[in-house]
Amino acid sequence: MNPNATIEITTKDTPEAVQPLVVENINKQHKGGIKANTDISLSVRPGEILGLLAPYGAGKMTLVRQITTELIPASGSI
């Protein structure tokens, strides 16, 4: 490989078209009344990296599933 070669990466999205991920007041309650998420809000701008750290059973995966639309939140918006 040529060390002086340049690689050009392009994307269809223009900077104006890239929107942040905004989660506002997400709530989810499982069967039996177990609350998985209560009033979670966050905003992640393009290029940012977000880490979720919490104990087992705290609702991290439930939040990810809500963001990816695998689960529908009881209330709030994405």
C-alpha positions in Angstrom: 0.0 0.0 0.0 1.3 3.5 -0.9 1.9 5.5 2.3 1.3 8.7 0.4 -2.1 7.6 -0.9 -5.2 9.5 0.2 -8.5 8.0 0.9 -11.6 10.0 0.3 -14.7 9.1 2.3 -18.0 10.6 1.2 -21.5 10.2 2.6 -24.9 11.0 1.2 -25.8 13.0 4.3 -24.9 16.6 4.4 -24.1 18.2 7.8 -27.4 19.9 7.7 -29.2 16.6 7.2 -27.6 14.9 10.2 -29.8 15.1 13.3 -28.9 14.5 16.9 -30.5 11.6 18.8 -32.9 13.2 21.3 -34.7 11.1 23.9 -37.2 12.9 26.1 -38.9 11.5 29.2 -38.9 7.8 28.1 -40.9 5.5 30.3 -41.3 1.7 30.1 -43.1 -0.6 32.5 -42.9 -4.4 32.1 -45.7 -6.9 32.9 -46.2 -7.2 36.6 -45.6 -3.5 37.2 -41.8 -3.6 37.1 -40.5 -0.2 36.0 -37.6 -0.5 33.5 -37.2 3.2 32.6 -38.6 6.2 34.3 -38.2 9.7 32.7 -35.0 9.1 30.9 -33.8 12.0 28.7 -30.6 12.4 26.7 -29.2 14.0 23.6 -26.4 12.7 21.5 -25.0 14.8 18.7 -23.5 13.3 15.5 -20.0 12.1 16.2 -20.5 11.8 20.0 -20.1 8.4 21.7 -22.4 7.6 24.6 -21.8 4.9 27.2 -24.5 3.5 29.5 -23.2 2.3 32.8 -25.6 0.9 35.4 -26.1 -2.3 37.5 -27.7 -5.4 36.1 -31.5 -5.0 35.7 -31.3 -1.2 35.6 -33.0 -0.9 32.1 -30.0 -0.2 29.8 -31.0 -2.8 27.2 -34.7 -1.7 27.5 -33.6 1.8 26.6 -31.5 0.6 23.7 -34.4 -1.4 22.4 -36.7 1.6 22.7 -34.3 3.8 20.7 -34.0 1.2 18.0 -37.8 0.8 18.0 -37.7 -2.9 19.0 -39.8 -1.8 22.0 -42.4 1.0 22.1 -42.1 3.3 25.1 -45.1 3.8 27.3 -44.6 7.5 27.1 -42.0 10.0 26.0 -40.5 10.7 22.6 -37.4 9.7 20.5 
